[in-house]
Every structure is written in C-alpha cells, then in structure tokens.
C-alpha cells in the first residue's frame, strides 16, 4: 500500500505552535485561550487554505521538506494565515471548545439520515486583469442564512489570501433528512464583496442523496468546483453587462 503524505502538515503544526507560544509570551490581549483544541482549530484553518504538497517516499520527504523550509514566502504566508486563524478562534463564541470541536448541532453523532455536502472550492479574480483578488470577503448562504460550517476551522464569510491565490473554500455541515436515499436539491447563494469593487451575487444548485453516515473526514475527492467570480472595480465599466 502506497503511503501518501502531505508534508505541509508538519510545517504548519510546528509554525503554528511556535506562533502561539510567541503570542502568549507577549501577553497579547486578544489571545483568550491556547489549549490543544484551539491550536488544532488554527492548524486546520491554515491547512484548509494552503495547497498541499504530497510525497510518497522517504527521499521525497527529505527533498520537499528542505524546499519548504527554505521558502521564506511560504513561511510568511503560514504566519499570516496563522495569526488570522488565531484571532478567529479566540474571538469565536465557543463555550465548549475544550471538548468536541465538530459542529454537533448540524452534524449529529447518532446514525441518522443526512445530506452530506462536498467541499466547495472557488476563485476570485479581477475582471479586468484576471489577477487573483486578495482580501475579498465571500459569503455562502443557504435558505437566506449563512450556511453553517462543519467546524470552527472553516469560516463563513471566507476571505481570500495571497497564499491561496484568490481561492476560497467552504465545508457545509450535514443537514438532517427524513429517510435514507432521499433526493433533494439545495440552492446556495454566493455573495462576494471587496472594497472599491462592485459586489457579485450568484446562485448554484447541488443535488444530493441522503445517507446513513456523516462525513467527518475531509475528502479532497468529494469536492465541487463552483463558478469563478470576476469582480470589477467601481471605476471600471464591465463590458460583459
């Protein structure tokens, strides 16, 4: 059996733990907790926003780890995303964060029929230059409300970062169904906003079949690439309109 490994995990874990220690040592007021679950939430937050680097051999681990360690820009990106994640985790209202971190409200522990959503992946670009937009805010709505995420490491609204080249991701928590193998189509609304750019809104449909299992483990194969977003500056005329 081939053992495939994402070497980014060790690098992110090491840097985020060091970042927590540094911020805690400085007595930073906004850091309300640095327990294991908070650190894991932040690590997940970063890993969900960085492209993985997979290897299948010891030689691959050695070579690619050396490349990662010498990539100063990647280190800066990890630290930037880490601070963003730490702030998000520290300010979230999570009274039971030292126990289960999964969203047990929308993803029940008992074996009941549910609709499991794929991870949604999209990109935001400048409509004139086709360059990735950094700092855009993306909202995902279901039934008129912000769609609830699988756990606190997935934020909604989501933001785009330089490290992810304008991409964004969502992992929606399962929704209960009345019975197994029931068909239902869900309509999602995407709202994109950025300063000095015209807001963009569009919808997409996801047909699903209910099943007696909720997907707790992230599976990159079970994902859906949604429509790319092209945003135009407020002082630029959109020729597509």
Helices and strands as residue ranges (DSSP letters): E 5-6, H 8-25, H 36-47, E 54-55, H 58-69, H 72-91, E 114-115, E 119-126, E 137-142, E 145-146, E 158-159, G 162-164, E 167-171, E 175-176, E 183-193, E 200-209, E 223-225, E 229-231
